[in-house]
């Protein structure tokens, strides 16, 4: 969960991108890294298998100062999509403050998406994390490919669930910043209820989201 250093007025939040293999989790982080040059605290770390899938995780630390003198660090991770690496997925989820579930929009990938989401629920449970206490968003990626769910189906998915749903073409960067800001916003609101950031630091939700939006070039959740 969030780490608060009162003496340094520093807050660290951990966000995880989860989803089936090759759904675009790593691509999201690569695009964010490109857009936030100057705010990253180090390089994007990617560990791949021979078939170019993420084996362990990507780590993209972001750092920026927000109104009120608070130093904010956001640590972004992805998990490996392959079932054989479930132990790693479970470890990466430990201490997560928010999760973006990245799904493949193609109808043919429905089973893989459903199985991965069920796996997310199980791993959160094993880690003692209550899903309702997490910031959570869903990204329907690969909207440029044939055989995808229609806009009408996406609208039904939005209406059916409680989590915000974003559409994306991560390879082009479309929807990437919006998904991230939405995830951060959801996570901050959940953490605010628990830790009272406004009272502790004098920083409001809108101020922090505005700072992140500026770093991303003016995107909105």
Secondary structure, 3 states (H helix, E strand, C coil): CCEEECCCCEEEEEEEEECCCCCCHHHHHHHHHHHCCCCECCCCECCECCCCCECCCCEEEEEEEECCCEEEEEEEEECCCCHHHHHHHHHHHCCCCEEEEEEECEHHHHHHHHHHHHHHHHHHHHCCCCHHHCEEEEEEECCCCCCECCHHHHHHHHHHCCCEEEECEHHHCECHHHHHHHHHHHHHHHHHHHHCHHHHHCCCHHHHHHHHHHHCCCCCC
